[in-house]
Amino acid sequence: MFKQTKVSSEIKKSNSIYWYRTNDTDYVLTNYWIIKTDLKKSENRKILCALVERFGLIPG
């Protein structure tokens, strides 16, 4: 399990970050790690907020 605040912090300071979304699965990647999760769940709101802040939108 990963810590929400740590992942959010890493998203904000990472130079290269990628976000890919399929039906119910989100993939968040950097040069060092990858997370496969469902960002629609309420426990992942901090990560979703950090990604929307970084990208400005939610991928379709």
CHARMM internal coordinates of N, CA and C (Angstrom, degrees):
IC EDIT
DIST 1 N 1 CA 1.4520
DIST 1 CA 1 C 1.5179
ANGL 1 N 1 CA 1 C 108.92
DIST 1 C 2 N 1.2941
ANGL 1 CA 1 C 2 N 116.77
DIHE 1 N 1 CA 1 C 2 N 147.99
DIST 2 N 2 CA 1.4498
ANGL 1 C 2 N 2 CA 121.39
DIHE 1 CA 1 C 2 N 2 CA -179.16
DIST 2 CA 2 C 1.5256
ANGL 2 N 2 CA 2 C 110.11
DIHE 1 C 2 N 2 CA 2 C -112.57
DIST 2 C 3 N 1.3404
ANGL 2 CA 2 C 3 N 115.49
DIHE 2 N 2 CA 2 C 3 N 157.35
DIST 3 N 3 CA 1.4531
ANGL 2 C 3 N 3 CA 121.10
DIHE 2 CA 2 C 3 N 3 CA 179.87
DIST 3 CA 3 C 1.5240
ANGL 3 N 3 CA 3 C 109.41
DIHE 2 C 3 N 3 CA 3 C -90.39
DIST 3 C 4 N 1.3226
ANGL 3 CA 3 C 4 N 116.13
DIHE 3 N 3 CA 3 C 4 N 128.65
DIST 4 N 4 CA 1.4573
ANGL 3 C 4 N 4 CA 122.44
DIHE 3 CA 3 C 4 N 4 CA -176.57
DIST 4 CA 4 C 1.5274
ANGL 4 N 4 CA 4 C 112.51
DIHE 3 C 4 N 4 CA 4 C -59.24
DIST 4 C 5 N 1.3291
ANGL 4 CA 4 C 5 N 117.04
DIHE 4 N 4 CA 4 C 5 N -45.67
DIST 5 N 5 CA 1.4547
ANGL 4 C 5 N 5 CA 120.03
DIHE 4 CA 4 C 5 N 5 CA -176.63
DIST 5 CA 5 C 1.5217
ANGL 5 N 5 CA 5 C 111.54
DIHE 4 C 5 N 5 CA 5 C -67.65
DIST 5 C 6 N 1.3178
ANGL 5 CA 5 C 6 N 117.54
DIHE 5 N 5 CA 5 C 6 N -36.46
DIST 6 N 6 CA 1.4637
ANGL 5 C 6 N 6 CA 121.06
DIHE 5 CA 5 C 6 N 6 CA 178.96
DIST 6 CA 6 C 1.5344
ANGL 6 N 6 CA 6 C 110.63
DIHE 5 C 6 N 6 CA 6 C -66.82
DIST 6 C 7 N 1.3169
ANGL 6 CA 6 C 7 N 117.16
DIHE 6 N 6 CA 6 C 7 N -43.63
DIST 7 N 7 CA 1.4620
ANGL 6 C 7 N 7 CA 121.34
DIHE 6 CA 6 C 7 N 7 CA 178.79
DIST 7 CA 7 C 1.5278
ANGL 7 N 7 CA 7 C 110.03
DIHE 6 C 7 N 7 CA 7 C -64.64
DIST 7 C 8 N 1.3257
ANGL 7 CA 7 C 8 N 118.21
DIHE 7 N 7 CA 7 C 8 N -43.36
DIST 8 N 8 CA 1.4639
ANGL 7 C 8 N 8 CA 121.82
DIHE 7 CA 7 C 8 N 8 CA 178.44
DIST 8 CA 8 C 1.5178
ANGL 8 N 8 CA 8 C 110.90
DIHE 7 C 8 N 8 CA 8 C -59.79
DIST 8 C 9 N 1.3111
ANGL 8 CA 8 C 9 N 116.65
DIHE 8 N 8 CA 8 C 9 N -42.81
DIST 9 N 9 CA 1.4601
ANGL 8 C 9 N 9 CA 121.79
DIHE 8 CA 8 C 9 N 9 CA 178.60
DIST 9 CA 9 C 1.5279
ANGL 9 N 9 CA 9 C 111.20
DIHE 8 C 9 N 9 CA 9 C -63.49
DIST 9 C 10 N 1.3173
ANGL 9 CA 9 C 10 N 116.90
DIHE 9 N 9 CA 9 C 10 N -43.36
DIST 10 N 10 CA 1.4639
ANGL 9 C 10 N 10 CA 121.18
DIHE 9 CA 9 C 10 N 10 CA 179.29
DIST 10 CA 10 C 1.5328
ANGL 10 N 10 CA 10 C 111.45
DIHE 9 C 10 N 10 CA 10 C -65.34
DIST 10 C 11 N 1.3217
ANGL 10 CA 10 C 11 N 117.32
DIHE 10 N 10 CA 10 C 11 N -35.95
DIST 11 N 11 CA 1.4604
ANGL 10 C 11 N 11 CA 121.43
DIHE 10 CA 10 C 11 N 11 CA 177.69
DIST 11 CA 11 C 1.5239
ANGL 11 N 11 CA 11 C 109.90
DIHE 10 C 11 N 11 CA 11 C -63.70
DIST 11 C 12 N 1.3189
ANGL 11 CA 11 C 12 N 116.48
DIHE 11 N 11 CA 11 C 12 N -44.00
DIST 12 N 12 CA 1.4565
ANGL 11 C 12 N 12 CA 120.77
DIHE 11 CA 11 C 12 N 12 CA -177.61
DIST 12 CA 12 C 1.5216
ANGL 12 N 12 CA 12 C 113.40
DIHE 11 C 12 N 12 CA 12 C -66.19
DIST 12 C 13 N 1.3395
ANGL 12 CA 12 C 13 N 117.81
DIHE 12 N 12 CA 12 C 13 N -33.23
DIST 13 N 13 CA 1.4636
ANGL 12 C 13 N 13 CA 119.27
DIHE 12 CA 12 C 13 N 13 CA -175.69
DIST 13 CA 13 C 1.5323
ANGL 13 N 13 CA 13 C 114.43
DIHE 12 C 13 N 13 CA 13 C -102.60
DIST 13 C 14 N 1.3105
ANGL 13 CA 13 C 14 N 118.27
DIHE 13 N 13 CA 13 C 14 N -2.70
DIST 14 N 14 CA 1.4620
ANGL 13 C 14 N 14 CA 121.51
DIHE 13 CA 13 C 14 N 14 CA -178.99
DIST 14 CA 14 C 1.5284
ANGL 14 N 14 CA 14 C 111.45
DIHE 13 C 14 N 14 CA 14 C -73.70
DIST 14 C 15 N 1.3324
ANGL 14 CA 14 C 15 N 116.40
DIHE 14 N 14 CA 14 C 15 N 140.06
DIST 15 N 15 CA 1.4611
ANGL 14 C 15 N 15 CA 121.45
DIHE 14 CA 14 C 15 N 15 CA 178.59
DIST 15 CA 15 C 1.5212
ANGL 15 N 15 CA 15 C 111.78
DIHE 14 C 15 N 15 CA 15 C -76.49
DIST 15 C 16 N 1.3179
ANGL 15 CA 15 C 16 N 117.24
DIHE 15 N 15 CA 15 C 16 N -39.54
DIST 16 N 16 CA 1.4639
ANGL 15 C 16 N 16 CA 120.20
DIHE 15 CA 15 C 16 N 16 CA 179.72
DIST 16 CA 16 C 1.5203
ANGL 16 N 16 CA 16 C 109.08
DIHE 15 C 16 N 16 CA 16 C -127.46
DIST 16 C 17 N 1.3090
ANGL 16 CA 16 C 17 N 114.67
DIHE 16 N 16 CA 16 C 17 N 120.49
DIST 17 N 17 CA 1.4559
ANGL 16 C 17 N 17 CA 120.87
DIHE 16 CA 16 C 17 N 17 CA -179.86
DIST 17 CA 17 C 1.5221
ANGL 17 N 17 CA 17 C 108.48
DIHE 16 C 17 N 17 CA 17 C -137.77
DIST 17 C 18 N 1.3148
ANGL 17 CA 17 C 18 N 116.05
DIHE 17 N 17 CA 17 C 18 N 142.76
DIST 18 N 18 CA 1.4522
ANGL 17 C 18 N 18 CA 122.72
DIHE 17 CA 17 C 18 N 18 CA -178.54
DIST 18 CA 18 C 1.5181
ANGL 18 N 18 CA 18 C 108.73
DIHE 17 C 18 N 18 CA 18 C -127.79
DIST 18 C 19 N 1.3208
ANGL 18 CA 18 C 19 N 115.63
DIHE 18 N 18 CA 18 C 19 N 143.22
DIST 19 N 19 CA 1.4552
ANGL 18 C 19 N 19 CA 121.29
DIHE 18 CA 18 C 19 N 19 CA -179.18
DIST 19 CA 19 C 1.5220
ANGL 19 N 19 CA 19 C 107.18
DIHE 18 C 19 N 19 CA 19 C -135.17
DIST 19 C 20 N 1.3225
ANGL 19 CA 19 C 20 N 115.64
DIHE 19 N 19 CA 19 C 20 N 120.68
DIST 20 N 20 CA 1.4575
ANGL 19 C 20 N 20 CA 122.39
DIHE 19 CA 19 C 20 N 20 CA -178.71
DIST 20 CA 20 C 1.5153
ANGL 20 N 20 CA 20 C 108.06
DIHE 19 C 20 N 20 CA 20 C -124.94
DIST 20 C 21 N 1.3179
ANGL 20 CA 20 C 21 N 117.01
DIHE 20 N 20 CA 20 C 21 N 134.27
DIST 21 N 21 CA 1.4627
ANGL 20 C 21 N 21 CA 120.97
DIHE 20 CA 20 C 21 N 21 CA -177.95
DIST 21 CA 21 C 1.5202
ANGL 21 N 21 CA 21 C 110.01
DIHE 20 C 21 N 21 CA 21 C -124.87
DIST 21 C 22 N 1.3440
ANGL 21 CA 21 C 22 N 115.78
DIHE 21 N 21 CA 21 C 22 N 130.77
DIST 22 N 22 CA 1.4578
ANGL 21 C 22 N 22 CA 122.27
DIHE 21 CA 21 C 22 N 22 CA 170.02
DIST 22 CA 22 C 1.5178
ANGL 22 N 22 CA 22 C 106.84
DIHE 21 C 22 N 22 CA 22 C -111.20
DIST 22 C 23 N 1.3060
ANGL 22 CA 22 C 23 N 118.96
DIHE 22 N 22 CA 22 C 23 N -163.20
DIST 23 N 23 CA 1.4693
ANGL 22 C 23 N 23 CA 122.43
DIHE 22 CA 22 C 23 N 23 CA -174.38
DIST 23 CA 23 C 1.5254
ANGL 23 N 23 CA 23 C 113.75
DIHE 22 C 23 N 23 CA 23 C -46.77
DIST 23 C 24 N 1.3076
ANGL 23 CA 23 C 24 N 118.39
DIHE 23 N 23 CA 23 C 24 N -66.19
DIST 24 N 24 CA 1.4666
ANGL 23 C 24 N 24 CA 121.68
DIHE 23 CA 23 C 24 N 24 CA -178.92
DIST 24 CA 24 C 1.5224
ANGL 24 N 24 CA 24 C 112.14
DIHE 23 C 24 N 24 CA 24 C -124.88
DIST 24 C 25 N 1.3083
ANGL 24 CA 24 C 25 N 117.52
DIHE 24 N 24 CA 24 C 25 N 18.22
DIST 25 N 25 CA 1.4550
ANGL 24 C 25 N 25 CA 120.95
DIHE 24 CA 24 C 25 N 25 CA -176.84
DIST 25 CA 25 C 1.5167
ANGL 25 N 25 CA 25 C 110.25
DIHE 24 C 25 N 25 CA 25 C -129.41
DIST 25 C 26 N 1.3247
ANGL 25 CA 25 C 26 N 115.18
DIHE 25 N 25 CA 25 C 26 N 132.79
DIST 26 N 26 CA 1.4557
ANGL 25 C 26 N 26 CA 121.65
DIHE 25 CA 25 C 26 N 26 CA 175.33
DIST 26 CA 26 C 1.5182
ANGL 26 N 26 CA 26 C 107.99
DIHE 25 C 26 N 26 CA 26 C -111.15
DIST 26 C 27 N 1.3212
ANGL 26 CA 26 C 27 N 115.69
DIHE 26 N 26 CA 26 C 27 N 138.64
DIST 27 N 27 CA 1.4567
ANGL 26 C 27 N 27 CA 122.15
DIHE 26 CA 26 C 27 N 27 CA 175.43
DIST 27 CA 27 C 1.5171
ANGL 27 N 27 CA 27 C 107.43
DIHE 26 C 27 N 27 CA 27 C -117.27
DIST 27 C 28 N 1.3161
ANGL 27 CA 27 C 28 N 117.26
DIHE 27 N 27 CA 27 C 28 N 123.87
DIST 28 N 28 CA 1.4493
ANGL 27 C 28 N 28 CA 123.06
DIHE 27 CA 27 C 28 N 28 CA 177.21
DIST 28 CA 28 C 1.5179
ANGL 28 N 28 CA 28 C 106.29
DIHE 27 C 28 N 28 CA 28 C -117.88
DIST 28 C 29 N 1.3422
ANGL 28 CA 28 C 29 N 116.39
DIHE 28 N 28 CA 28 C 29 N 124.00
DIST 29 N 29 CA 1.4598
ANGL 28 C 29 N 29 CA 121.37
DIHE 28 CA 28 C 29 N 29 CA -174.33
DIST 29 CA 29 C 1.5201
ANGL 29 N 29 CA 29 C 111.09
DIHE 28 C 29 N 29 CA 29 C -127.96
DIST 29 C 30 N 1.3133
ANGL 29 CA 29 C 30 N 116.06
DIHE 29 N 29 CA 29 C 30 N 145.16
DIST 30 N 30 CA 1.4610
ANGL 29 C 30 N 30 CA 122.93
DIHE 29 CA 29 C 30 N 30 CA 165.96
DIST 30 CA 30 C 1.5196
ANGL 30 N 30 CA 30 C 105.89
DIHE 29 C 30 N 30 CA 30 C -127.54
DIST 30 C 31 N 1.3028
ANGL 30 CA 30 C 31 N 116.16
DIHE 30 N 30 CA 30 C 31 N -169.55
DIST 31 N 31 CA 1.4639
ANGL 30 C 31 N 31 CA 119.41
DIHE 30 CA 30 C 31 N 31 CA 177.65
DIST 31 CA 31 C 1.5271
ANGL 31 N 31 CA 31 C 111.81
DIHE 30 C 31 N 31 CA 31 C -72.21
DIST 31 C 32 N 1.3307
ANGL 31 CA 31 C 32 N 117.61
DIHE 31 N 31 CA 31 C 32 N -15.15
DIST 32 N 32 CA 1.4605
ANGL 31 C 32 N 32 CA 120.98
DIHE 31 CA 31 C 32 N 32 CA -173.55
DIST 32 CA 32 C 1.5158
ANGL 32 N 32 CA 32 C 115.08
DIHE 31 C 32 N 32 CA 32 C -115.72
DIST 32 C 33 N 1.3041
ANGL 32 CA 32 C 33 N 119.23
DIHE 32 N 32 CA 32 C 33 N -23.68
DIST 33 N 33 CA 1.4583
ANGL 32 C 33 N 33 CA 120.77
DIHE 32 CA 32 C 33 N 33 CA -176.20
DIST 33 CA 33 C 1.5218
ANGL 33 N 33 CA 33 C 111.18
DIHE 32 C 33 N 33 CA 33 C -147.43
DIST 33 C 34 N 1.3398
ANGL 33 CA 33 C 34 N 113.88
DIHE 33 N 33 CA 33 C 34 N 164.33
DIST 34 N 34 CA 1.4663
ANGL 33 C 34 N 34 CA 121.91
DIHE 33 CA 33 C 34 N 34 CA 175.43
DIST 34 CA 34 C 1.5298
ANGL 34 N 34 CA 34 C 107.53
DIHE 33 C 34 N 34 CA 34 C -139.26
DIST 34 C 35 N 1.3059
ANGL 34 CA 34 C 35 N 115.62
DIHE 34 N 34 CA 34 C 35 N 139.73
DIST 35 N 35 CA 1.4670
ANGL 34 C 35 N 35 CA 121.60
DIHE 34 CA 34 C 35 N 35 CA 177.44
DIST 35 CA 35 C 1.5251
ANGL 35 N 35 CA 35 C 107.50
DIHE 34 C 35 N 35 CA 35 C -123.66
DIST 35 C 36 N 1.3085
ANGL 35 CA 35 C 36 N 115.49
DIHE 35 N 35 CA 35 C 36 N 131.40
DIST 36 N 36 CA 1.4610
ANGL 35 C 36 N 36 CA 122.59
DIHE 35 CA 35 C 36 N 36 CA 174.48
DIST 36 CA 36 C 1.5228
ANGL 36 N 36 CA 36 C 106.35
DIHE 35 C 36 N 36 CA 36 C -113.15
DIST 36 C 37 N 1.3302
ANGL 36 CA 36 C 37 N 117.12
DIHE 36 N 36 CA 36 C 37 N 115.65
DIST 37 N 37 CA 1.4524
ANGL 36 C 37 N 37 CA 120.92
DIHE 36 CA 36 C 37 N 37 CA -175.61
DIST 37 CA 37 C 1.5253
ANGL 37 N 37 CA 37 C 110.34
DIHE 36 C 37 N 37 CA 37 C -155.61
DIST 37 C 38 N 1.3030
ANGL 37 CA 37 C 38 N 116.71
DIHE 37 N 37 CA 37 C 38 N 176.93
DIST 38 N 38 CA 1.4666
ANGL 37 C 38 N 38 CA 123.23
DIHE 37 CA 37 C 38 N 38 CA 174.08
DIST 38 CA 38 C 1.5246
ANGL 38 N 38 CA 38 C 107.45
DIHE 37 C 38 N 38 CA 38 C -110.85
DIST 38 C 39 N 1.3137
ANGL 38 CA 38 C 39 N 117.17
DIHE 38 N 38 CA 38 C 39 N 105.82
DIST 39 N 39 CA 1.4577
ANGL 38 C 39 N 39 CA 121.34
DIHE 38 CA 38 C 39 N 39 CA -176.91
DIST 39 CA 39 C 1.5255
ANGL 39 N 39 CA 39 C 112.57
DIHE 38 C 39 N 39 CA 39 C -77.66
DIST 39 C 40 N 1.3253
ANGL 39 CA 39 C 40 N 117.79
DIHE 39 N 39 CA 39 C 40 N -2.06
DIST 40 N 40 CA 1.4571
ANGL 39 C 40 N 40 CA 120.86
DIHE 39 CA 39 C 40 N 40 CA 175.98
DIST 40 CA 40 C 1.5282
ANGL 40 N 40 CA 40 C 111.34
DIHE 39 C 40 N 40 CA 40 C -77.99
DIST 40 C 41 N 1.3224
ANGL 40 CA 40 C 41 N 116.88
DIHE 40 N 40 CA 40 C 41 N -15.99
DIST 41 N 41 CA 1.4637
ANGL 40 C 41 N 41 CA 121.28
DIHE 40 CA 40 C 41 N 41 CA 179.33
DIST 41 CA 41 C 1.5226
ANGL 41 N 41 CA 41 C 109.99
DIHE 40 C 41 N 41 CA 41 C -74.64
DIST 41 C 42 N 1.3087
ANGL 41 CA 41 C 42 N 115.94
DIHE 41 N 41 CA 41 C 42 N 145.41
DIST 42 N 42 CA 1.4697
ANGL 41 C 42 N 42 CA 120.29
DIHE 41 CA 41 C 42 N 42 CA -175.28
DIST 42 CA 42 C 1.5276
ANGL 42 N 42 CA 42 C 113.13
DIHE 41 C 42 N 42 CA 42 C -65.48
DIST 42 C 43 N 1.3249
ANGL 42 CA 42 C 43 N 118.31
DIHE 42 N 42 CA 42 C 43 N -28.09
DIST 43 N 43 CA 1.4687
ANGL 42 C 43 N 43 CA 119.74
DIHE 42 CA 42 C 43 N 43 CA -179.36
DIST 43 CA 43 C 1.5347
ANGL 43 N 43 CA 43 C 112.79
DIHE 42 C 43 N 43 CA 43 C -71.49
DIST 43 C 44 N 1.3187
ANGL 43 CA 43 C 44 N 117.50
DIHE 43 N 43 CA 43 C 44 N -11.96
DIST 44 N 44 CA 1.4654
ANGL 43 C 44 N 44 CA 121.74
DIHE 43 CA 43 C 44 N 44 CA 179.87
DIST 44 CA 44 C 1.5251
ANGL 44 N 44 CA 44 C 113.01
DIHE 43 C 44 N 44 CA 44 C -104.78
DIST 44 C 45 N 1.3201
ANGL 44 CA 44 C 45 N 118.64
DIHE 44 N 44 CA 44 C 45 N 17.61
DIST 45 N 45 CA 1.4649
ANGL 44 C 45 N 45 CA 122.46
DIHE 44 CA 44 C 45 N 45 CA -175.60
DIST 45 CA 45 C 1.5206
ANGL 45 N 45 CA 45 C 112.88
DIHE 44 C 45 N 45 CA 45 C -63.54
DIST 45 C 46 N 1.3239
ANGL 45 CA 45 C 46 N 118.36
DIHE 45 N 45 CA 45 C 46 N -36.75
DIST 46 N 46 CA 1.4657
ANGL 45 C 46 N 46 CA 120.37
DIHE 45 CA 45 C 46 N 46 CA 179.80
DIST 46 CA 46 C 1.5255
ANGL 46 N 46 CA 46 C 111.01
DIHE 45 C 46 N 46 CA 46 C -62.42
DIST 46 C 47 N 1.3156
ANGL 46 CA 46 C 47 N 116.27
DIHE 46 N 46 CA 46 C 47 N -41.02
DIST 47 N 47 CA 1.4682
ANGL 46 C 47 N 47 CA 120.45
DIHE 46 CA 46 C 47 N 47 CA 179.29
DIST 47 CA 47 C 1.5177
ANGL 47 N 47 CA 47 C 109.90
DIHE 46 C 47 N 47 CA 47 C -67.60
DIST 47 C 48 N 1.3293
ANGL 47 CA 47 C 48 N 117.53
DIHE 47 N 47 CA 47 C 48 N -44.35
DIST 48 N 48 CA 1.4546
ANGL 47 C 48 N 48 CA 121.33
DIHE 47 CA 47 C 48 N 48 CA 178.91
DIST 48 CA 48 C 1.5267
ANGL 48 N 48 CA 48 C 111.15
DIHE 47 C 48 N 48 CA 48 C -60.53
DIST 48 C 49 N 1.3235
ANGL 48 CA 48 C 49 N 117.18
DIHE 48 N 48 CA 48 C 49 N -43.09
DIST 49 N 49 CA 1.4676
ANGL 48 C 49 N 49 CA 120.91
DIHE 48 CA 48 C 49 N 49 CA 178.93
DIST 49 CA 49 C 1.5259
ANGL 49 N 49 CA 49 C 111.09
DIHE 48 C 49 N 49 CA 49 C -62.65
DIST 49 C 50 N 1.3192
ANGL 49 CA 49 C 50 N 117.30
DIHE 49 N 49 CA 49 C 50 N -42.11
DIST 50 N 50 CA 1.4660
ANGL 49 C 50 N 50 CA 120.90
DIHE 49 CA 49 C 50 N 50 CA 178.92
DIST 50 CA 50 C 1.5299
ANGL 50 N 50 CA 50 C 110.90
DIHE 49 C 50 N 50 CA 50 C -64.01
DIST 50 C 51 N 1.3138
ANGL 50 CA 50 C 51 N 117.51
DIHE 50 N 50 CA 50 C 51 N -39.05
DIST 51 N 51 CA 1.4622
ANGL 50 C 51 N 51 CA 121.15
DIHE 50 CA 50 C 51 N 51 CA 179.22
DIST 51 CA 51 C 1.5264
ANGL 51 N 51 CA 51 C 111.92
DIHE 50 C 51 N 51 CA 51 C -69.13
DIST 51 C 52 N 1.3141
ANGL 51 CA 51 C 52 N 117.12
DIHE 51 N 51 CA 51 C 52 N -43.00
DIST 52 N 52 CA 1.4615
ANGL 51 C 52 N 52 CA 120.19
DIHE 51 CA 51 C 52 N 52 CA 179.00
DIST 52 CA 52 C 1.5231
ANGL 52 N 52 CA 52 C 109.74
DIHE 51 C 52 N 52 CA 52 C -65.79
DIST 52 C 53 N 1.3135
ANGL 52 CA 52 C 53 N 117.17
DIHE 52 N 52 CA 52 C 53 N -38.62
DIST 53 N 53 CA 1.4671
ANGL 52 C 53 N 53 CA 121.01
DIHE 52 CA 52 C 53 N 53 CA 176.21
DIST 53 CA 53 C 1.5322
ANGL 53 N 53 CA 53 C 110.61
DIHE 52 C 53 N 53 CA 53 C -61.57
DIST 53 C 54 N 1.3008
ANGL 53 CA 53 C 54 N 115.99
DIHE 53 N 53 CA 53 C 54 N -39.27
DIST 54 N 54 CA 1.4811
ANGL 53 C 54 N 54 CA 121.06
DIHE 53 CA 53 C 54 N 54 CA -178.34
DIST 54 CA 54 C 1.5347
ANGL 54 N 54 CA 54 C 112.32
DIHE 53 C 54 N 54 CA 54 C -74.71
DIST 54 C 55 N 1.3406
ANGL 54 CA 54 C 55 N 117.03
DIHE 54 N 54 CA 54 C 55 N -45.95
DIST 55 N 55 CA 1.4579
ANGL 54 C 55 N 55 CA 121.59
DIHE 54 CA 54 C 55 N 55 CA -175.04
DIST 55 CA 55 C 1.5230
ANGL 55 N 55 CA 55 C 113.95
DIHE 54 C 55 N 55 CA 55 C -93.62
DIST 55 C 56 N 1.3211
ANGL 55 CA 55 C 56 N 117.46
DIHE 55 N 55 CA 55 C 56 N -24.86
DIST 56 N 56 CA 1.4621
ANGL 55 C 56 N 56 CA 120.43
DIHE 55 CA 55 C 56 N 56 CA -179.95
DIST 56 CA 56 C 1.5163
ANGL 56 N 56 CA 56 C 114.64
DIHE 55 C 56 N 56 CA 56 C 86.21
DIST 56 C 57 N 1.3403
ANGL 56 CA 56 C 57 N 117.71
DIHE 56 N 56 CA 56 C 57 N -2.92
DIST 57 N 57 CA 1.4680
ANGL 56 C 57 N 57 CA 121.21
DIHE 56 CA 56 C 57 N 57 CA 179.53
DIST 57 CA 57 C 1.5183
ANGL 57 N 57 CA 57 C 109.69
DIHE 56 C 57 N 57 CA 57 C -162.53
DIST 57 C 58 N 1.3137
ANGL 57 CA 57 C 58 N 114.96
DIHE 57 N 57 CA 57 C 58 N 169.77
DIST 58 N 58 CA 1.4671
ANGL 57 C 58 N 58 CA 121.79
DIHE 57 CA 57 C 58 N 58 CA 175.76
DIST 58 CA 58 C 1.5188
ANGL 58 N 58 CA 58 C 106.90
DIHE 57 C 58 N 58 CA 58 C -104.67
DIST 58 C 59 N 1.3402
ANGL 58 CA 58 C 59 N 118.37
DIHE 58 N 58 CA 58 C 59 N 125.08
DIST 59 N 59 CA 1.4648
ANGL 58 C 59 N 59 CA 119.49
DIHE 58 CA 58 C 59 N 59 CA -178.76
DIST 59 CA 59 C 1.5283
ANGL 59 N 59 CA 59 C 111.26
DIHE 58 C 59 N 59 CA 59 C -65.03
DIST 59 C 60 N 1.3127
ANGL 59 CA 59 C 60 N 115.50
DIHE 59 N 59 CA 59 C 60 N 149.27
DIST 60 N 60 CA 1.4548
ANGL 59 C 60 N 60 CA 121.74
DIHE 59 CA 59 C 60 N 60 CA -177.34
DIST 60 CA 60 C 1.4697
ANGL 60 N 60 CA 60 C 115.08
DIHE 59 C 60 N 60 CA 60 C -86.52
END
COOR INIT
IC SEED 1 N 1 CA 1 C
IC BUILD
